[in-house]
Each structure stands twice: as C-alpha cells, then as structure tokens.
Amino acid sequence: MRGTLAGRITLVCLAVAGVAVIVAGLVAARLIRTTADNVLQSSLSAQADVVATQLDETGIGNRLGVGKVADVLRGQGISVVVRRAGGQALGDAVAVQAAGKLGLAANHSGRVTAGGTQYLVETRVVSTRGAAFALVLPARNAEATQRALVRSIALALGIGLLVAALAGFVSGRLLGRPLRRAAAAAGSLRAGRRDVRVPVQGPREVAEVAGSLNSLADALAVSETRQRDFLLSVSHELRTPLTAVTGFAEAIADGVASGDDAVRAGQTIQREAARLERLVTDLLELARLGADEFRLDLASVDLGALVRDCAEVWQLRCAREDVELRVSAPPSPVLVTADARRLRQVVDGLAENALRVTPSGAPMVFALSTDGSSAQLSVRDGGPGLAPEDYPVAFERGVLNARYRDRRPVGSGIGLALVHGLVTRMGGTLAAGPAPEGGAAFTMTFPLAPAGPRGR
C-alpha cells in the first residue's frame, strides 16, 4: 500500500525533529556535564579558600576534626581530610586515598579516581610546618544533574516529536488537498468530462500540476472537437461518391439505364469508385505515417529534375482547365536527401489542391530556389487563397475542408495533413502562406545534400 502524502510528511517531520533533538541533547549533555563539573570544582575550591582563611596551625585539629565547619561540609557530602604539622592525614579512608593522590604538600585542585570512583579534590596548606587539609567530593554528585538533563532531553524530544507530528500532519493535509482535487479532476477527465477545471493555487509545484491538468483538459476538448469535425468531413466525402455509385448501380440493375446511358453510368461508377479508393488510400497512409514501420527510401534527389518531370505531367491537366502552368527552377542540380516517390506524391498532392481552386485564366506555379544551405520548393496558385487565420491550421485534418466545402471545391480534408506528415518524416518543413499570384503558397524546405550519386 502506498502511504499518503500527509503520512510521509509527518514521518519526515518526526525524523527531522527526532534527529535534531537527539543531536542537540548529546551536544548539550557534554557541555552541561563539563560545565557542571567545572561549577562543582569552582564551588569546592571557593569553600576550601573560605575554610583556609578561618584556620591557623593551632586550630586545624579541633575545628576540622570536630568543629562546626567540618559538620557543615559533611552535610553537603564533602569529606574532610586533615594533616597536622608533621603528622599523618586523618579522615575517611577513601577520601584520604583520594587526597593523597593529589598531594597535600601544596595547594591543588583536580579530579582523581580512588576505589573505582572519581572525586573532586581541593587541597590547602595552612602553615609553614606542613599542616594542611583537603576537601573531597564524589563526582557522582554531578550525575544527579546529568540525570535531570537526560529527563529534560527526553521531555523535549517527546514534545518536539508531538509538535512535529502535528505540524507534519497539518502540512500534509494542506499540501495534499489540491493534489486530491487534481486526482479527482483527472478521474472526471477519464470518465469523459471535458469541462473540469482545477483551481491553480497552493505552492508553485502544486499550482503547476493544476495548470498542466487544466491545459490537458483544454487540449483534449480541442482534439476531440477536431476529430469529430474530421469524421464529419470524411463521412461527407464518402457519402457523395457512395450516393452516386448506389444510384447508378440501381439504375443499371433496374434496367432504367441501357445502351449509352449504361455506359455513362458505368463510367460514373468507375470514377466515383476511384475517388473512394484515393480517399481510403489517403486515410491509410495518414494512419501509417505515425507508425515506426512506415518506410522511407531516402536518397539524394535532384529537385530541379523532379519539378520538370512534374511539370510535364501537369501541363496537360492545366491546359484542359485553361490554367497557365509556370515553372521556375535553376538549370543546375539541386540535391536534397529525400524519398523520391514520396516527394513526388507530395508535389502531386499540392498541385491537385492548387488546380482544384485555380479559376480559368489564372496561373499555377512550381517554383524552386536555394539560399546556399537549403532548397525551397513552392506550389502556388492564383485562386481565392485562404483567410490569414487559416494558414496556421492548414495542415490539421479536416479543418479547411469544414470551413470551405460550402464555398469552393475541396478535397478529402486529409491531403494537406498527409503531405505535411510526409515532408516532416523526410526531414523537411512545410509552410503555408499567401502567394504573389493572389492565392495560397505551400513551400517545402529541405537541407541541401552533398553532391553525389542521385536517386530518382
């Protein structure tokens, strides 16, 4: 099971808080332990100095042995060790041992270990003849302070973890709320709704997710609208020849058409069937174009020779429509890397579209030019052209067909999308724009290939 965002943020906050408190506690424990020892040592040293100022050689025995000062010190857990002039040290055995390790011959301050226990020791000499005393305090008295510190650290750790858990949970819920809304919106999109939008708010990353989801919803709505328009366009194109084929076939079958009428009906059926075949072929080509197995036989192609070959074929068709075909191409070879058969398919498709809308007496142009690094081949017409807003969407399936089929002759609605895909797959670009002749110009651009063996 995947954890929730709130749960993960809570765990992270707990981990960070725990590590921070533990590290701070360890550092603080060492500092406080050292400070506590220093404070105890300083306090013991101060008491030893006070006691030393009150003693003289004659009073050391009585006052430290049985006096009130010794009683007060013992009440604080401090052992007193005395040494009279020329005598031995007297006091608790372990304390005497600890004082002896530090030495009673001079004033000393330090920490020693005796009997497996550490002691803080302060020694003072109170006469020139060697009388001295020592104050001995077990270092374990500082352990109480350390235990209190540990309890404080544990309490701070508990409070820190509790606050971290609460902060992590609240933060996770606040951060997860817009993500949950985005997930719900994605589910609605999956279910088919396209009017779903997510408020763009919260942290920048979360807002970017919401904005991307809204953009996706808009793109899906536009894409589905275009697909619907494209299907309507294709259905319209299919219905026209199918209606003609069905009507003439019924006429022949019923015996209504006979003789010359039957011949004309058969010719019409043949012509409309060829039109249907071209439409289906274009649809299949367009579908295969995006597939990885779509094959291209790339080779060095002379665009000049290709333009002249196309002109020979289209000269007769243009003449039948009373359209002037103009050809502009340099005499020297213009070599590009492309698939010659597919490139010819592109030129023929653009020329067919141009001739369809070019009125009688107007020109159609094949123009080839180079700029030193690339070659530009344009197919232009003297027809009515396109509206400025139509050029950017000219290669989208069915868009121009849907806009112009009620005003001028149109094709299947997929021809321009097909030629654009072919040019792009061959490494070129295809652009649409106004033509000097008054109509539309479709210009393909290919990088020039190095001179070498040509493929046709």
HUFEN-V140305 format. One record per residue. RES is the residue in one small letter. PSI is psi in degrees with one decimal (NA if undefined). Layout:
BEGIN
res=RES psi=PSI
res=RES psi=PSI
END
This chain:
BEGIN
res=m psi=133.6
res=r psi=134.6
res=g psi=157.5
res=t psi=162.3
res=l psi=-41.5
res=a psi=-40.8
res=g psi=-42.6
res=r psi=-42.2
res=i psi=-39.3
res=t psi=-44.7
res=l psi=-40.9
res=v psi=-44.8
res=c psi=-41.1
res=l psi=-44.4
res=a psi=-45.1
res=v psi=-45.7
res=a psi=-43.1
res=g psi=-47.6
res=v psi=-43.1
res=a psi=-45.0
res=v psi=-41.4
res=i psi=-46.9
res=v psi=-45.6
res=a psi=-38.5
res=g psi=-42.9
res=l psi=-45.3
res=v psi=-44.3
res=a psi=-37.7
res=a psi=-44.4
res=r psi=-43.5
res=l psi=-43.5
res=i psi=-36.3
res=r psi=-46.4
res=t psi=-42.2
res=t psi=-41.1
res=a psi=-44.1
res=d psi=-42.6
res=n psi=-40.4
res=v psi=-43.7
res=l psi=-42.8
res=q psi=-42.9
res=s psi=-41.5
res=s psi=-42.6
res=l psi=-38.9
res=s psi=-40.8
res=a psi=-40.0
res=q psi=-39.4
res=a psi=-39.2
res=d psi=-40.6
res=v psi=-44.8
res=v psi=-41.8
res=a psi=-34.0
res=t psi=-19.0
res=q psi=-4.5
res=l psi=153.5
res=d psi=-178.8
res=e psi=-36.3
res=t psi=-26.8
res=g psi=2.0
res=i psi=-36.1
res=g psi=-52.8
res=n psi=-49.0
res=r psi=-39.0
res=l psi=-27.2
res=g psi=-45.7
res=v psi=1.9
res=g psi=174.4
res=k psi=-33.7
res=v psi=-44.2
res=a psi=-38.1
res=d psi=-42.6
res=v psi=-44.0
res=l psi=-42.6
res=r psi=-32.1
res=g psi=-21.8
res=q psi=5.8
res=g psi=15.2
res=i psi=125.6
res=s psi=144.5
res=v psi=128.5
res=v psi=128.3
res=v psi=150.9
res=r psi=115.8
res=r psi=165.9
res=a psi=121.4
res=g psi=1.2
res=g psi=-171.6
res=q psi=162.0
res=a psi=136.6
res=l psi=145.0
res=g psi=-169.8
res=d psi=139.7
res=a psi=-46.1
res=v psi=-39.8
res=a psi=-39.7
res=v psi=-42.3
res=q psi=-43.0
res=a psi=-43.0
res=a psi=-37.3
res=g psi=-34.6
res=k psi=-34.0
res=l psi=-31.6
res=g psi=134.0
res=l psi=13.1
res=a psi=-12.0
res=a psi=171.9
res=n psi=121.3
res=h psi=156.9
res=s psi=124.7
res=g psi=-174.0
res=r psi=131.1
res=v psi=165.8
res=t psi=127.7
res=a psi=129.2
res=g psi=30.2
res=g psi=7.4
res=t psi=143.7
res=q psi=142.0
res=y psi=146.9
res=l psi=128.1
res=v psi=136.1
res=e psi=122.0
res=t psi=143.4
res=r psi=136.1
res=v psi=127.8
res=v psi=0.2
res=s psi=161.0
res=t psi=-14.4
res=r psi=7.1
res=g psi=1.3
res=a psi=134.2
res=a psi=166.1
res=f psi=165.4
res=a psi=139.9
res=l psi=126.1
res=v psi=122.2
res=l psi=123.4
res=p psi=135.1
res=a psi=-16.1
res=r psi=-15.3
res=n psi=-26.9
res=a psi=-17.8
res=e psi=-30.7
res=a psi=-41.0
res=t psi=-39.9
res=q psi=-40.3
res=r psi=-39.0
res=a psi=-36.6
res=l psi=-44.3
res=v psi=-42.1
res=r psi=-39.4
res=s psi=-41.3
res=i psi=-42.0
res=a psi=-40.6
res=l psi=-43.5
res=a psi=-38.7
res=l psi=-44.8
res=g psi=-46.1
res=i psi=-42.2
res=g psi=-42.2
res=l psi=-38.2
res=l psi=-45.6
res=v psi=-40.2
res=a psi=-41.5
res=a psi=-43.4
res=l psi=-45.6
res=a psi=-41.9
res=g psi=-40.9
res=f psi=-45.1
res=v psi=-44.1
res=s psi=-43.1
res=g psi=-40.8
res=r psi=-41.7
res=l psi=-41.3
res=l psi=-33.9
res=g psi=-20.2
res=r psi=-50.7
res=p psi=-31.4
res=l psi=-38.0
res=r psi=-37.8
res=r psi=-40.4
res=a psi=-40.7
res=a psi=-40.5
res=a psi=-39.3
res=a psi=-40.2
res=a psi=-38.9
res=g psi=-38.6
res=s psi=-38.4
res=l psi=-42.0
res=r psi=-32.2
res=a psi=-7.3
res=g psi=-8.1
res=r psi=141.0
res=r psi=2.7
res=d psi=11.7
res=v psi=132.4
res=r psi=148.9
res=v psi=133.9
res=p psi=131.3
res=v psi=94.0
res=q psi=175.7
res=g psi=-168.5
res=p psi=161.0
res=r psi=-43.8
res=e psi=-41.8
res=v psi=-39.9
res=a psi=-36.1
res=e psi=-38.5
res=v psi=-45.5
res=a psi=-43.1
res=g psi=-41.0
res=s psi=-38.4
res=l psi=-39.6
res=n psi=-40.9
res=s psi=-38.9
res=l psi=-42.1
res=a psi=-42.5
res=d psi=-44.0
res=a psi=-40.0
res=l psi=-41.8
res=a psi=-44.4
res=v psi=-43.6
res=s psi=-43.9
res=e psi=-35.0
res=t psi=-43.7
res=r psi=-39.6
res=q psi=-41.0
res=r psi=-43.3
res=d psi=-38.7
res=f psi=-43.1
res=l psi=-39.1
res=l psi=-39.8
res=s psi=-46.5
res=v psi=-41.0
res=s psi=-40.4
res=h psi=-43.8
res=e psi=-34.5
res=l psi=-35.7
res=r psi=-37.1
res=t psi=-54.2
res=p psi=-32.6
res=l psi=-37.7
res=t psi=-42.7
res=a psi=-45.3
res=v psi=-45.1
res=t psi=-45.8
res=g psi=-48.3
res=f psi=-33.3
res=a psi=-40.1
res=e psi=-37.5
res=a psi=-42.4
res=i psi=-43.7
res=a psi=-35.8
res=d psi=-6.1
res=g psi=7.9
res=v psi=-40.2
res=a psi=124.4
res=s psi=161.1
res=g psi=-130.3
res=d psi=-35.3
res=d psi=-38.8
res=a psi=-37.8
res=v psi=-46.4
res=r psi=-38.8
res=a psi=-42.2
res=g psi=-40.6
res=q psi=-39.8
res=t psi=-44.8
res=i psi=-43.1
res=q psi=-42.5
res=r psi=-43.4
res=e psi=-33.5
res=a psi=-38.6
res=a psi=-38.0
res=r psi=-42.4
res=l psi=-40.2
res=e psi=-42.0
res=r psi=-40.9
res=l psi=-46.2
res=v psi=-39.3
res=t psi=-43.0
res=d psi=-41.1
res=l psi=-43.6
res=l psi=-41.9
res=e psi=-42.2
res=l psi=-38.1
res=a psi=-39.2
res=r psi=-21.2
res=l psi=-36.3
res=g psi=-2.9
res=a psi=151.8
res=d psi=-26.8
res=e psi=2.5
res=f psi=123.8
res=r psi=138.0
res=l psi=132.2
res=d psi=85.3
res=l psi=134.7
res=a psi=174.4
res=s psi=122.0
res=v psi=135.8
res=d psi=106.9
res=l psi=-30.5
res=g psi=-47.2
res=a psi=-37.8
res=l psi=-42.6
res=v psi=-42.1
res=r psi=-38.9
res=d psi=-43.5
res=c psi=-38.9
res=a psi=-38.1
res=e psi=-39.5
res=v psi=-42.5
res=w psi=-10.9
res=q psi=-43.8
res=l psi=-42.8
res=r psi=-40.1
res=c psi=-38.5
res=a psi=-39.4
res=r psi=-30.5
res=e psi=6.1
res=d psi=41.6
res=v psi=132.3
res=e psi=123.1
res=l psi=121.8
res=r psi=139.6
res=v psi=129.6
res=s psi=110.9
res=a psi=142.4
res=p psi=150.3
res=p psi=-27.7
res=s psi=156.6
res=p psi=141.9
res=v psi=102.0
res=l psi=132.0
res=v psi=163.2
res=t psi=115.3
res=a psi=175.4
res=d psi=114.0
res=a psi=-41.5
res=r psi=-44.4
res=r psi=-35.5
res=l psi=-39.2
res=r psi=-37.2
res=q psi=-39.1
res=v psi=-48.4
res=v psi=-43.4
res=d psi=-40.4
res=g psi=-43.1
res=l psi=-39.1
res=a psi=-39.0
res=e psi=-42.1
res=n psi=-41.7
res=a psi=-45.1
res=l psi=-32.0
res=r psi=-34.5
res=v psi=-3.4
res=t psi=121.7
res=p psi=165.2
res=s psi=134.0
res=g psi=-12.3
res=a psi=159.9
res=p psi=158.1
res=m psi=137.8
res=v psi=134.2
res=f psi=116.0
res=a psi=125.8
res=l psi=132.2
res=s psi=164.2
res=t psi=157.3
res=d psi=19.9
res=g psi=-30.3
res=s psi=-16.2
res=s psi=163.2
res=a psi=141.0
res=q psi=122.7
res=l psi=119.7
res=s psi=143.0
res=v psi=114.3
res=r psi=157.3
res=d psi=162.8
res=g psi=28.4
res=g psi=-162.0
res=p psi=-15.4
res=g psi=-168.9
res=l psi=158.8
res=a psi=149.3
res=p psi=-35.8
res=e psi=-9.3
res=d psi=-22.7
res=y psi=-42.4
res=p psi=-23.7
res=v psi=17.5
res=a psi=-27.8
res=f psi=9.5
res=e psi=139.5
res=r psi=124.5
res=g psi=-3.6
res=v psi=-52.7
res=l psi=-35.3
res=n psi=-45.3
res=a psi=-32.7
res=r psi=-30.1
res=y psi=-0.6
res=r psi=-19.9
res=d psi=-1.1
res=r psi=-21.7
res=r psi=166.0
res=p psi=134.2
res=v psi=164.5
res=g psi=-149.3
res=s psi=-16.5
res=g psi=-2.6
res=i psi=-4.2
res=g psi=-46.7
res=l psi=-38.0
res=a psi=-37.5
res=l psi=-48.4
res=v psi=-35.2
res=h psi=-43.6
res=g psi=-39.4
res=l psi=-46.4
res=v psi=-42.1
res=t psi=-41.7
res=r psi=-27.4
res=m psi=3.2
res=g psi=11.9
res=g psi=-174.9
res=t psi=152.3
res=l psi=126.9
res=a psi=151.3
res=a psi=144.3
res=g psi=176.7
res=p psi=148.4
res=a psi=150.5
res=p psi=-26.4
res=e psi=-4.5
res=g psi=-17.3
res=g psi=-138.0
res=a psi=150.7
res=a psi=131.1
res=f psi=116.8
res=t psi=122.6
res=m psi=142.1
res=t psi=130.9
res=f psi=143.3
res=p psi=143.0
res=l psi=140.3
res=a psi=151.5
res=p psi=147.4
res=a psi=141.3
res=g psi=-164.3
res=p psi=135.8
res=r psi=144.3
res=g psi=136.1
res=r psi=NA
END
